[in-house]
């Protein structure tokens, strides 16, 4: 038991840094018992509770700290960030504006405020905040990355691609190679390997640039991908070798790069987006293998309703459950096939009333299997996850369901189509969100397709 509040506070900080949350909490509480107005202990206890996911307790401690020291910008910033994650946007904005007013020379405060404004569809104001952050600190990685999303969504590609590279300053992925990073040098006679992007969808989206490296004169082009993509990527034209992450990788490369770095190096603009689909193909033997296990008549529709739960915006981009798609059951002669893997996969076993869903997903070993199934379908309906990218890359008709809140940059704004995937149709939530009108629109469109001769 401590008798000195400052020593209790210092010990708590050490325990917090070591990951001992229980010990740290005990010491912070001791410090506060000895010195109730110890602002730093109160604020750090709020941070600890936030890390534990105890949002209400974290908010309580942050607000208590602010009451004791209302002119401390970091306290307002912490509270604003917490409320932002909880989508309490008006309260978050008030806290973030207070932080920016109290610390007008803080690039982080301006970047955070900009992110909130952009998420509430005030993009010009948000951009001004990002620009202010970058005027204060030109290399501020988070402000650059946030600005890249805004610019790319608006098709302001040249600056957007440049800013997007800032993600690697704070989102490190443990894969690099013992050779120079390619920045557009001549490739004649050279070898180059494409490293890994974190998401399966990102890999599928940007692997389309690999053949362009061969067209630049590269003698040897290789791709390193997630194991679940290896067989599928063997169909990618212009690629000599496909390696799965975790395999022993050969050396001797002249250059390496990342797939999402290539649009900028190739000067991609709206008119030059490489959208020659399909650029991935299903294996004919697998297509034949799956053909007999799928509906043989009617409109065959693949469904994917949830993404990776670890994705930061998954709660908004994913449907709550398969039950959300219940209105589709009313479409006569539509036969549904589950493409849902992982979270939500078992829901196909108990679909909405009147909807039969072929629950084959447990037998899909990798994306090559999923591609073969999709090749046998007439349509894929998916939330913003890798299945949608795969359908688009295969040139299969795909209806993509998009959230209003923090919709990904690549789908741009207010479009019903996308230049990245010509076979894709976009269904967007209305302003303010909600899936009910989206599903109603999809059901009506599906009924229209089903009755066509």
N, C-alpha and C positions, 0 to 999 in steps of 0.2 A: 504494500500500500504506500502510495506516494504521499509526501507531506509538502512537496514543492510543486506548484501547478506548472511552472515552466518546464521542470524536469519530466513531469508526467506527459506534457505536450511533446517534448522532444523524443521521449521513448515511444510515444504513440506513432510519431512520424516514421521512426525506424521500423517499427513493427508493420506499419502500413506498407512501406516500401518492400518489406520482405514477404508480403502477402498474408501476414497473420492478422486477418480482419478482426477476429474476436479479441485478440490481445490489444490491438490498436484501439478498438472501441472502448474497452475497459479503461485504458489509460486516458483517452480523451474525456470520458465521463468523470474520471477522477480529477482531471485538470479543471473541468467545469464545476465540479462540486467544491473545489478549493477556491476557484476564481470564476464565478458565474459570468463575468463580463469578458472572458478570454475569447476574443473574436476569432483568432486563428484556429483555436481548438474547435469552436463551433462550426466554422467554415469547413475544416478538414473532416469533421464528423459528417457533415453533409455530403462531401465528396465520397467518403467511405460508403455511406448508405446508397449513394447513387451507383457505385460500382457493384453493390450487392443486389441492385434492382429494387431496393426499398424506396420507391419514388416519393411516397407521401412523407416519409421520415426525412429524406434528403431535402425536399422542399421546405419542410419545417425548419431544419437547421440553417439552410441558406437564408430564409427570411428572418430568422432570429439574428443571424450575423449582420444582415443588411440593416436591421433595426438598430443595432449597436454601432454600425459604421456605414451610414447611408452614402457616403461619398467615395466608397471603395469600388472602383470599376470592375475588378475581377469578380467580386461577389455578384454583381448584377449580370455579368457575362455568364457565370456558372449557372445562375438561376435561369437565365434566358435559354441557354443550351438545353437544360433539363426540360423546360416547358416545351421547347421546340420538338424534342423527341416524343413528347406526349401529345403533340399536335394541339396544344393550347396556344394557338398562334397569336391571338391578340395580347395575352399576358406575356408571351415570349417577346413579342415585338417591343412592348413597353420596357421590359428589362434590358433588351439589347440596345434600344435607343438610349437608355440611361447610361449603359456602359460606354457607348460611342461618344456621348456628350461629356462624360467624365474623363474619358481618355481619348481625345480626338487624334492622338498620335499613335494609336494602337491599330495596326493593320488587321490583327485577328478580330477585334471588335467590329470593324467595318466589314470584313469578309463574312462573319456570322450574320450580321444584319442583312447583308446582301443576299445570302442564301435564303433567309426567311422571306424576304420580299419577292424573290424569284418564285419560291414555292407558292406564294399567294398571288401569282400572275401579275406582279408589278415589275416586269423585267427591266424597263428603262431605269427605274429607281434602284433595282438590284445591281444592274450593271454599273451605275454611278458609284455604288458602294464598293464594288470590286475594284473599280479603277482607283478609287481613293486609297484602298488598301495597298494597291500596287504602286501608287505614287509614293507612299510612305516606305514601302519595302518591295522593290521591283522583283525580287526573287521569292516572294511569299508563295510557297507551293500550294497551299490550300486555296488562296484567292485565285491563283492561276487556274487550278483545276476547276473550281466553281465557275469561273468565267468561261472556260472551255465548253462546259455543258451548255451554257446559254448561247454562246456563239455557234456551236455546231447545230443546236436545235433551230437556229435562225438561218442556217446554211451560210454562215460567214466562215467559210471553211479555212481559209489560209491562216488566219490568226488562231482559229479554234484548234486546228491540228497541233500547232506549235504549243499552245497552252496545255493541251491534253497530256503532253509528255511530263508535265509536273507531277503527275500521279506517282511516278516512281521515286519521288523524293520522300514520300511518306507511306506508300503502299508497296513495300518491298516484297518481291516474290523471290524465293531462294533458288534462282536458276540463272546462271550466266556461263559464259564460255571463255576459254583461254585464247581469245583472239579479239581483234578490234570490233567495236560496235559499228555496224554499217550506217553511214550517214550520206549515202548517195554516190560513193566512189564508183569508178568504172568496174564492171563485173566480168568483163570479157576473160574467159578462161579461169575464173575464180569459183570458189565454193562458198556457199552461205547456208546457214542453218537458222530456221525460225524458232525462237524460243516460245515459251508457254505464256498464255494469258490465263488469268485466274478462272474465268468462267467458260464452261463448255460452249455457251451461246456465242461468246466473244470469239472463241477459236473458229467456230463454224462461220461466223459472219466475216471475219477478216482473213481466213485462209484463202479467199478468192484472189488475194494479191500474190500468192506464191508463184503461179504461172508467169506473172509479169516479171519476176526476177529472172526466170529462164529467158524471157524475151529480151531482157537487158544484156544477155550474153553470159549469164552464169553457167558454168559447166556442170555444176553439181548443186542441187537444191534439196535440202532436207527439212523436215518439220519434227519438232518435239511436241507431243500432245498428251492429253490425259489418256490413260489406258483404254477408256471406253470409246475413244475416237480413233484409235489406231487403225482398225480394219476399215472403217469408213473413209479415212483420209488416204488410204491406199488407192482410192479412185480419183484422187485429185490430179488433174493433168499438170505436167511440168515438174512434178516432184519425184525425185529419184529414191529417197528413203524416208520412211516414217518411223520415228522412234517413240516409244511410250515412256512417259516419265517413270523413273524408277529403274529402267534398264541401264546397263552399262553403255554409255554413249561413246562413239568413236571421237577421236580428236582430228587435228589436221585441217580445221576449217580456216578459211581466209577471213570470213566475217560472220557475225551473228547479228540478229535484230529481233524485234518483237512484232507480231502481226499488226497491232494497233498503231505502230510507228510508221507503217508503210503508206497509209493514205496521204500523210503530209509529204513524205519523200517523193511520192508520185504526183504531187500537186493536184490531188483529187478535188474537183469542183462538182457542182450539181450535174453539169453536162457530161462529166467524164467518170462518174461512178461506174465501176466495172460491174455491170448487172447482166452479164450473159449467163443465163441459167438454162439448164442445170450446170453447176460446176462441181457438184458432188453427185454420185450415182449409187443406186442400190445394186448389190451383187445379184445377177440374174438367177443364180442357183438358190439364193436365199429368198428371192421374190417368189420363185416357184414353190419353194418349201412352205412358205406362209400362205400361199394362195388358197389352199384347200382348207385352211383353218379359220378363214374369215367369211363373212357373209357373202353369198354368191349372187345376190340380187338386191334391188333397191338402191337407195343412196347410202353409201358406206362412209361413215364419218368418224374420224379419230378425235379423241378428246384428251386434252391435258389442262387440268384446272388449278394446279399448284406448282410453284417454283421451289427453289432451294430456300428452306426456312432461314438459313444463315445470311441470306442477302439482306442488305440494310433496309430495303423498301418492300420486303416480301409481303408484309401485312396488307399493303395497298395493291400490289400488282397481282397477288393470288386471290382466287375465289375462296370464300370461307370453307366450302366443301362442294362435293359433286351435287348436293341438293340444290345449289344455286342454279344449276342447269336444268332443273325440273321442267320448265316451260318447253324445252326441246322435245320432251316425250310426246307432245301433242302433234308433232309433225308425222303424218302418215308416211309409211314406207321408208323411214330413216332408220338405219341400223348403226349402232354406236359401238366403237372399239376403244377400249381404254389404252392410252399411251402414257398414263400417269405412273411414274416411278417414284419410289421413296415415300415421302410424306403424302398421305391421301390415297396411296395405291389401293389399300384394302377397301376403300369406299366403293369401288366398282363392284364389290360382291354384294352390296346392299344399295342398289341405285334407287332413284326416286320412283314413285309409283308409276307404272305404265312405261317405264324406260328400261329396256334390256341393254346392258352394256357387256360386251364380250371382255371378260377380265383376263387378258393375256399378258399384262405388263410384267407379271412375275417371271415370265419365260423370256423376256427380252434381255439378252445377255449384255448387249452393248448397243451403240448407235447404228452399227451396221444392221442389226436385227430390226431396230426401229425404222430405219430407212426402207428395209424390205417390206415391212408392214405398210408404211405410208405409201409405197409404190402401188399397193393393191387397193388403196382407198380412193374415194372421189374428192374428199375434202378433209382438212384438219381444222379444228376449232381449238384455239389454245390461248392461254394467258402468255405474258411476255417471259418466255423461258426457252430453253434450248430446243425443245420440240418445234417451236415456231420457226426458229432459225433453220432447223433441218428441213422442214417442209419447204421453206422459201428457197433454200439452196438446191433442193431437188426439183424446183419448178412446179411443185404441187400446189393447187389452190389452198390457201390458208386464210382463215379469218382470225385476226389477232385482237384480243380483248385488252384494252388499255385503261389504266387508271388515270384519273385527273390529277391526283396529287403526286408530284415528283415523277412524272412520266419520263422515261429514258430519252435522252437527246436524239437518238437515231431515228425515232418515229416523228420527230419534228413537231409541228403544232397545226391543229385544225385541218389535217389532211386525212383523206379516206384511203390513201394508197401510200406506197413508199418507193422511192427510186432504188432502194437497195434490193428489193425482192418484187419483181413485176407481178408475180402470181398472188401477192398478198393483199388482203383488204383489211382496213383498220376500223374497229368499232370502239369508240371512245366514250368514257363516262362523261356525263354532262358536268358543267362547272359546279364544283362543290362535291362531286363524287357520287357514288352509289352504283351498284351493279344491276339493280332491277331494270332500269330502262335499257341498259346495254343488252341484257339477255332477252328482253322483249323484242328488241330490234333484230337480234340474231335469229330468234325463233321465227319471226316474220320473214326474214330473208331466206331461212332454210326451207320454210314452207313453200316459198316462191320457187326455189330451185327444185324441190321435190316434185312439184306438179308440172314442171316443164316436160314437154314430150321428148 
